[in-house]
Amino acid sequence: MCRLLLLPILLIVASPALASDLVVDVNGIRRGGGPLHIEVQTRAEFMGDAASAEATLAAPRAGAHRFTFALPPGDYAVSVWHDDNGNGRFDKDEAQMPLDGWALSNAGALRGEPTFDAVKVSLGTGGATLRLNMVYARPASAGQGGQE
C-alpha cells in the first residue's frame, strides 16, 4: 500500500520541468535563395553551434513565418539567418557587417557585436511571443524580393 502511495509522488518528482511556448513571428522574409535557419540559444550556447531549439525552412516563401518552440522557462537569445544567396555561408562585408538576411531578438538596441545580455528574452511559465523583422543588406535579386 505504501508503495502505491509513493508512485504518484515519484512520477511528479521524476517528470521534466513544464515547458512553455516561445512563439516567434518572423516578418519581412524574402522568397527564394537558400534556407532560412532559426535558433533559440541559452547563455551557454550563445553564438556557438549548439541550440536548445532550432528549425530550418529549405525554401522560405516571402512574407511572415511563425515558429513555436516548447522550452523550459528561462532566458534565451533568438537568431534567424536567411542564406539568401544559397552559398551555405553567413556572408559579411569588409567591415564584418552581415550581408545575408538576419534577425535577432532585441536587435534594435544593438550598437555593436551582440551580447547575450543585450539580446536575451525571458520565457516565463505563461509563454511568450516575439516578433522579429528580417534585415537584408543586399538588394533582392530577380524573383527573390517582395511579398507573395
Short mmCIF file of the C-alpha atoms (twelve columns), coordinates in Angstrom:
data_MODEL
# 
_entry.id   MODEL 
# 
loop_
_atom_site.group_PDB 
_atom_site.id 
_atom_site.type_symbol 
_atom_site.label_atom_id 
_atom_site.label_alt_id 
_atom_site.label_comp_id 
_atom_site.label_asym_id 
_atom_site.label_seq_id 
_atom_site.Cartn_x 
_atom_site.Cartn_y 
_atom_site.Cartn_z 
_atom_site.pdbx_PDB_model_num 
ATOM 1   C CA . MET A 1   0.000  0.000  0.000   1 
ATOM 2   C CA . CYS A 2   2.798  2.398  0.906   1 
ATOM 3   C CA . ARG A 3   4.449  1.705  -2.455  1 
ATOM 4   C CA . LEU A 4   1.249  2.642  -4.279  1 
ATOM 5   C CA . LEU A 5   1.172  5.973  -2.478  1 
ATOM 6   C CA . LEU A 6   4.799  6.679  -3.371  1 
ATOM 7   C CA . LEU A 7   4.290  6.063  -7.086  1 
ATOM 8   C CA . PRO A 8   2.422  9.340  -7.835  1 
ATOM 9   C CA . ILE A 9   4.983  11.313 -5.827  1 
ATOM 10  C CA . LEU A 10  7.880  9.700  -7.687  1 
ATOM 11  C CA . LEU A 11  6.233  10.398 -11.041 1 
ATOM 12  C CA . ILE A 12  5.824  14.070 -10.176 1 
ATOM 13  C CA . VAL A 13  9.416  14.409 -8.971  1 
ATOM 14  C CA . ALA A 14  10.821 12.492 -11.945 1 
ATOM 15  C CA . SER A 15  8.832  14.393 -14.579 1 
ATOM 16  C CA . PRO A 16  10.739 17.081 -16.544 1 
ATOM 17  C CA . ALA A 17  10.117 20.761 -15.928 1 
ATOM 18  C CA . LEU A 18  6.997  22.002 -17.622 1 
ATOM 19  C CA . ALA A 19  7.639  23.595 -20.983 1 
ATOM 20  C CA . SER A 20  6.314  26.958 -22.095 1 
ATOM 21  C CA . ASP A 21  5.681  28.020 -25.673 1 
ATOM 22  C CA . LEU A 22  8.016  30.551 -27.213 1 
ATOM 23  C CA . VAL A 23  6.233  31.797 -30.322 1 
ATOM 24  C CA . VAL A 24  8.461  33.621 -32.811 1 
ATOM 25  C CA . ASP A 25  6.886  35.576 -35.665 1 
ATOM 26  C CA . VAL A 26  9.491  36.397 -38.328 1 
ATOM 27  C CA . ASN A 27  8.419  39.145 -40.742 1 
ATOM 28  C CA . GLY A 28  9.894  40.524 -43.954 1 
ATOM 29  C CA . ILE A 29  11.340 37.263 -45.266 1 
ATOM 30  C CA . ARG A 30  12.380 37.296 -48.912 1 
ATOM 31  C CA . ARG A 31  11.303 34.488 -51.196 1 
ATOM 32  C CA . GLY A 32  13.843 32.032 -52.512 1 
ATOM 33  C CA . GLY A 33  17.581 31.986 -52.182 1 
ATOM 34  C CA . GLY A 34  18.802 29.386 -49.745 1 
ATOM 35  C CA . PRO A 35  17.419 28.079 -46.474 1 
ATOM 36  C CA . LEU A 36  16.216 30.112 -43.501 1 
ATOM 37  C CA . HIS A 37  17.503 28.952 -40.104 1 
ATOM 38  C CA . ILE A 38  16.169 29.941 -36.685 1 
ATOM 39  C CA . GLU A 39  17.891 29.065 -33.408 1 
ATOM 40  C CA . VAL A 40  16.966 29.524 -29.769 1 
ATOM 41  C CA . GLN A 41  20.013 29.527 -27.501 1 
ATOM 42  C CA . THR A 42  20.804 29.759 -23.801 1 
ATOM 43  C CA . ARG A 43  23.658 31.866 -22.452 1 
ATOM 44  C CA . ALA A 44  25.977 28.821 -22.581 1 
ATOM 45  C CA . GLU A 45  25.017 28.116 -26.216 1 
ATOM 46  C CA . PHE A 46  25.035 31.725 -27.450 1 
ATOM 47  C CA . MET A 47  26.885 32.250 -30.756 1 
ATOM 48  C CA . GLY A 48  28.007 28.617 -30.807 1 
ATOM 49  C CA . ASP A 49  26.890 25.580 -32.772 1 
ATOM 50  C CA . ALA A 50  24.538 24.189 -30.092 1 
ATOM 51  C CA . ALA A 51  20.923 25.326 -29.670 1 
ATOM 52  C CA . SER A 52  18.101 24.479 -27.294 1 
ATOM 53  C CA . ALA A 53  15.704 24.566 -30.250 1 
ATOM 54  C CA . GLU A 54  16.013 25.156 -33.977 1 
ATOM 55  C CA . ALA A 55  14.130 24.965 -37.237 1 
ATOM 56  C CA . THR A 56  15.017 25.293 -40.918 1 
ATOM 57  C CA . LEU A 57  12.886 26.203 -43.916 1 
ATOM 58  C CA . ALA A 58  14.579 24.830 -47.030 1 
ATOM 59  C CA . ALA A 59  12.747 27.196 -49.385 1 
ATOM 60  C CA . PRO A 60  11.066 30.005 -47.429 1 
ATOM 61  C CA . ARG A 61  8.191  31.872 -49.010 1 
ATOM 62  C CA . ALA A 62  8.149  35.655 -48.870 1 
ATOM 63  C CA . GLY A 63  6.397  37.348 -46.006 1 
ATOM 64  C CA . ALA A 64  5.987  36.042 -42.474 1 
ATOM 65  C CA . HIS A 65  6.506  32.686 -40.787 1 
ATOM 66  C CA . ARG A 66  5.526  31.586 -37.291 1 
ATOM 67  C CA . PHE A 67  7.660  29.186 -35.271 1 
ATOM 68  C CA . THR A 68  6.679  27.658 -31.929 1 
ATOM 69  C CA . PHE A 69  9.185  26.101 -29.546 1 
ATOM 70  C CA . ALA A 70  8.352  24.292 -26.280 1 
ATOM 71  C CA . LEU A 71  11.089 25.213 -23.807 1 
ATOM 72  C CA . PRO A 72  11.592 25.340 -20.057 1 
ATOM 73  C CA . PRO A 73  11.218 28.838 -18.593 1 
ATOM 74  C CA . GLY A 74  14.464 30.819 -18.728 1 
ATOM 75  C CA . ASP A 75  16.455 33.362 -20.721 1 
ATOM 76  C CA . TYR A 76  17.093 32.770 -24.425 1 
ATOM 77  C CA . ALA A 77  18.501 34.520 -27.476 1 
ATOM 78  C CA . VAL A 78  16.704 34.017 -30.790 1 
ATOM 79  C CA . SER A 79  18.564 34.375 -34.073 1 
ATOM 80  C CA . VAL A 80  17.476 33.973 -37.679 1 
ATOM 81  C CA . TRP A 81  19.743 33.580 -40.702 1 
ATOM 82  C CA . HIS A 82  18.495 33.523 -44.291 1 
ATOM 83  C CA . ASP A 83  21.192 32.285 -46.649 1 
ATOM 84  C CA . ASP A 84  19.581 34.474 -49.295 1 
ATOM 85  C CA . ASN A 85  22.178 33.724 -51.976 1 
ATOM 86  C CA . GLY A 86  22.279 29.989 -51.186 1 
ATOM 87  C CA . ASN A 87  26.059 29.687 -50.847 1 
ATOM 88  C CA . GLY A 88  25.996 27.941 -47.432 1 
ATOM 89  C CA . ARG A 89  27.973 30.692 -45.685 1 
ATOM 90  C CA . PHE A 90  26.976 33.637 -43.493 1 
ATOM 91  C CA . ASP A 91  28.330 36.399 -45.726 1 
ATOM 92  C CA . LYS A 92  29.825 39.607 -44.308 1 
ATOM 93  C CA . ASP A 93  31.311 42.675 -45.954 1 
ATOM 94  C CA . GLU A 94  34.821 44.065 -45.385 1 
ATOM 95  C CA . ALA A 95  33.654 45.771 -42.178 1 
ATOM 96  C CA . GLN A 96  32.250 42.419 -40.922 1 
ATOM 97  C CA . MET A 97  28.650 43.620 -41.308 1 
ATOM 98  C CA . PRO A 98  26.151 40.898 -42.335 1 
ATOM 99  C CA . LEU A 99  25.190 40.677 -45.997 1 
ATOM 100 C CA . ASP A 100 22.796 37.716 -45.674 1 
ATOM 101 C CA . GLY A 101 19.334 38.202 -44.234 1 
ATOM 102 C CA . TRP A 102 19.240 38.136 -40.451 1 
ATOM 103 C CA . ALA A 103 17.140 38.909 -37.389 1 
ATOM 104 C CA . LEU A 104 17.941 38.790 -33.692 1 
ATOM 105 C CA . SER A 105 15.880 39.229 -30.553 1 
ATOM 106 C CA . ASN A 106 16.138 42.832 -29.282 1 
ATOM 107 C CA . ALA A 107 18.316 43.761 -32.284 1 
ATOM 108 C CA . GLY A 108 17.019 47.337 -32.265 1 
ATOM 109 C CA . ALA A 109 19.090 48.083 -29.167 1 
ATOM 110 C CA . LEU A 110 22.357 46.792 -30.674 1 
ATOM 111 C CA . ARG A 111 25.180 49.210 -31.352 1 
ATOM 112 C CA . GLY A 112 27.908 46.647 -31.994 1 
ATOM 113 C CA . GLU A 113 28.624 42.930 -31.645 1 
ATOM 114 C CA . PRO A 114 25.649 41.235 -29.940 1 
ATOM 115 C CA . THR A 115 25.991 40.002 -26.370 1 
ATOM 116 C CA . PHE A 116 23.644 37.557 -24.712 1 
ATOM 117 C CA . ASP A 117 22.529 40.137 -22.148 1 
ATOM 118 C CA . ALA A 118 21.681 42.635 -24.903 1 
ATOM 119 C CA . VAL A 119 19.533 40.234 -26.939 1 
ATOM 120 C CA . LYS A 120 18.055 37.844 -24.372 1 
ATOM 121 C CA . VAL A 121 14.342 37.369 -23.915 1 
ATOM 122 C CA . SER A 122 12.779 35.893 -20.793 1 
ATOM 123 C CA . LEU A 123 10.387 32.985 -21.166 1 
ATOM 124 C CA . GLY A 124 8.077  32.567 -18.197 1 
ATOM 125 C CA . THR A 125 5.629  29.814 -17.351 1 
ATOM 126 C CA . GLY A 126 2.918  31.567 -19.369 1 
ATOM 127 C CA . GLY A 127 4.967  31.556 -22.572 1 
ATOM 128 C CA . ALA A 128 5.983  34.498 -24.732 1 
ATOM 129 C CA . THR A 129 5.559  35.844 -28.255 1 
ATOM 130 C CA . LEU A 130 8.420  37.526 -30.043 1 
ATOM 131 C CA . ARG A 131 8.209  39.491 -33.294 1 
ATOM 132 C CA . LEU A 132 11.357 39.766 -35.394 1 
ATOM 133 C CA . ASN A 133 11.899 41.736 -38.605 1 
ATOM 134 C CA . MET A 134 14.403 40.480 -41.149 1 
ATOM 135 C CA . VAL A 135 17.263 42.764 -42.212 1 
ATOM 136 C CA . TYR A 136 18.787 42.375 -45.673 1 
ATOM 137 C CA . ALA A 137 21.871 44.384 -46.634 1 
ATOM 138 C CA . ARG A 138 21.958 43.385 -50.300 1 
ATOM 139 C CA . PRO A 139 19.227 44.275 -52.730 1 
ATOM 140 C CA . ALA A 140 16.842 41.492 -53.668 1 
ATOM 141 C CA . SER A 141 17.782 39.614 -56.797 1 
ATOM 142 C CA . ALA A 142 15.217 38.951 -59.520 1 
ATOM 143 C CA . GLY A 143 12.480 36.645 -58.273 1 
ATOM 144 C CA . GLN A 144 13.587 36.988 -54.662 1 
ATOM 145 C CA . GLY A 145 12.064 40.129 -53.192 1 
ATOM 146 C CA . GLY A 146 8.574  41.203 -52.379 1 
ATOM 147 C CA . GLN A 147 5.666  39.619 -50.647 1 
ATOM 148 C CA . GLU A 148 3.786  36.752 -52.257 1 
# 
